[in-house]
Amino acid sequence: MLIVAVLLATVLLRFTLIAAVVYAILPRGPACPRCALAMALVRHPLLQRLLPRLEHRWCLECGWSGLVRRAAGERHQSRVINRTARS
């Protein structure tokens, strides 16, 4: 039983380290990492509930789309695109 606990702890530690590194390399804020212009916010209800510190952004100029870290104290409004359920 001790071996199972040690193996489970190493798997959890590996997952935690990978998640921390991925979070650290994500770009921060509403500026596009390619062209440095403001990006539009794409709202995902599930993403907002599961990962509230991350946002899906889309650059209207160069077309870059991806996850970014939410900037601390972000107060300005950007264009918002609501993703609706596909039927």
C-alpha positions, 0 to 999 in steps of 0.5 A, a space after each residue: 500500500 505504501 508503494 501505491 501512495 508513493 507512486 500516486 504522490 509522484 504522479 500528482 507532483 508531476 501534474 502540479 509541476 507541469 500545470 505551473 510551468 504551462 501557466 507561467 509561459 502563457 501570455 498575460 493580459 489583453 495584448 496580442 503576443 504577435 502584434 501587441 494590439 488589443 484582442 477580443 475576449 471569447 467567452 466560454 461559460 465552462 472555461 470561466 467556471 473551471 479556470 477563472 484565471 484564464 481567458 480565451 482571446 482572439 486578435 482581430 488583426 493577425 488572427 492569433 487565438 489562444 489562452 492568456 492569463 487574466 491581467 491583475 486589475 484589468 478594468 478596461 472593456 474589450 470587444 466580447 464574443 459570446 460562444 453559443 451552443 451549437 445546435 
